[in-house]
């Protein structure tokens, strides 16, 4: 059966077997316990790269990927981009790079300049952003960094829970030309009715900003023993809020291997999209991502 190809907008690569000077992946170290997910030892390995993700994704018809910041604890965030650029040159699959930069630091411009030496660099994720949103403060250096992202045509990959989405909306309205990607549909922490209704209202509010696109990814983290029925409301509410022209897909691989196989989660996504027109399905599966993250669609 003919099915449209996918661009997966959220994967992570690393190589702890041969770490380069200054590189570090704290969250994959032996004694690290994730503050939200807890024990993630079952997915830890010394190395995970393009060949590995291709092996797991090839039957899902994935044509390209976006690597999102993984080298937490590195001496300089630019080291990861340089490493990824080297392995990208002979990668079995094409991928773009969303890197880390300290957007609230005066060193941000230097980091963005050096990230920009890579032709595959397309955007930034800075985990400190949510703390800034929660503080409700307008910080000059951070705002200046966002303007730099805008002028350079770079994406802000935003990690933001529902309770800070009103602040995220204000940020989006202050920077209307900045392309913002809400990742993991806002990283829901619970799967109960009260939480869902609060999240749904917040995500609908954030969707009022035309420059915000939602990355449907990491859904396994909502409900580790999920079923097709348990994840459907989250997917459907996201699609309703943002529309097919402002949604895209990500696997959060290999972290979400804790909850599923690659084919299962991607086939669920395809099923959830079944009520859309052919052209709308293409938008969500690949076309939106291709435009935003500068990848080609076959």
C-alpha positions, -999 to 999 in steps of 0.1 A, spaced: 0 0 0 13 34 -10 20 57 20 35 91 23 70 94 36 78 110 70 103 135 81 111 127 118 118 160 136 131 147 169 160 122 172 192 121 193 226 108 184 257 102 206 289 83 209 301 77 244 324 49 232 346 75 215 339 108 232 357 138 218 374 163 241 348 184 259 318 163 248 295 148 274 260 133 275 251 136 312 217 121 308 232 88 295 257 83 322 255 52 344 241 68 376 219 94 360 182 93 369 159 114 347 141 140 370 108 135 351 110 99 336 130 83 363 150 52 353 158 52 316 186 27 318 168 3 294 175 26 264 210 37 273 238 25 250 274 36 243 265 48 208 235 57 187 238 73 153 223 76 118 228 40 109 210 29 141 180 51 136 178 40 99 177 3 110 148 10 133 129 34 110 133 20 75 100 2 74 81 33 84 92 51 52 112 79 70 132 100 45 150 124 68 155 135 104 161 164 127 187 159 154 178 178 186 204 188 212 216 157 231 251 165 244 240 179 278 270 188 299 293 195 269 320 221 276 307 242 247 275 235 228 292 242 195 312 210 199 281 189 193 273 207 161 308 202 148 307 165 156 273 161 140 284 180 109 313 155 105 292 124 108 265 140 86 289 141 56 288 103 53 255 96 70 232 70 55 203 94 60 200 132 57 194 152 89 194 188 101 206 201 134 188 218 162 216 227 187 219 242 221 228 278 227 227 298 259 202 324 248 202 344 280 241 346 280 262 373 264 281 344 247 250 335 227 260 354 196 294 337 195 277 303 198 252 311 171 280 323 148 299 291 153 269 269 150 261 287 117 294 274 102 275 242 97 253 240 66 230 217 86 223 240 115 187 252 115 177 261 151 182 262 188 168 245 219 177 260 252 161 243 282 166 274 303 138 291 282 110 276 302 124 290 335 124 324 318 88 320 307 78 309 342 95 340 358 74 362 335 105 385 332 116 403 300 153 397 299 172 420 275 199 395 265 174 367 259 152 390 238 182 401 218 191 364 211 156 358 199 159 387 175 191 372 162 173 339 156 147 357 137 170 377 114 190 345 107 159 325 99 166 300 127 140 280 146 134 282 184 126 246 196 106 253 227 102 230 257 72 243 276 45 228 299 9 240 297 11 263 327 37 285 310 20 286 276 4 320 283 39 334 287 50 315 256 22 332 237 34 366 248 69 357 236 56 346 202 36 379 199 67 399 208 86 381 181 60 375 153 86 366 127 103 340 148 95 304 139 87 286 172 83 249 175 65 236 206 81 202 212 64 171 226 30 189 225 41 206 256 55 176 274 24 166 294 32 151 328 0 133 336 -27 114 317 -58 123 338 -89 143 328 -81 174 349 -46 177 335 -58 171 300 -84 198 301 -59 223 315 -34 214 288 -60 215 260 -71 250 270 -35 262 272 -24 247 239 -55 262 221 -44 296 235 -9 292 223 -21 282 188 -35 317 184 1 328 175 5 320 138 43 317 142 40 287 165 40 252 151 35 220 172 57 190 172 37 159 178 64 138 195 72 121 227 37 109 233 48 77 249 61 97 278 24 107 286 13 71 290 41 45 291 17 16 287 -3 35 261 -29 22 237 -42 37 205 -72 49 224 -53 65 252 -31 87 230 -58 96 205 -73 125 224 -39 142 228 -31 139 191 -66 150 180 -67 180 203 -33 191 190 -44 188 154 -76 206 161 -57 235 178 -29 240 153 -44 226 121 -25 204 96 -5 233 83 11 239 117 18 203 130 47 180 123 59 147 137 88 135 158 97 101 173 119 112 202 140 83 193 156 63 208 143 76 242 107 66 234 119 31 227 112 27 264 75 26 255 71 13 220 87 2 187 94 28 161 69 13 136 41 11 161 42 48 171 45 60 135 17 38 123 -5 52 151 3 87 138 -7 76 103 -39 62 117 -48 93 136 -42 114 104 -66 91 84 -95 115 84 -74 143 67 -72 149 30 -42 135 11 -26 170 9 -32 176 46 -15 143 56 15 153 35 18 186 54 19 169 88 41 139 77 68 158 58 60 190 40 58 213 70 91 199 84 108 201 51 101 238 49 109 246 85 140 225 89 154 229 53 151 193 42 140 180 8 109 160 2 111 131 -22 
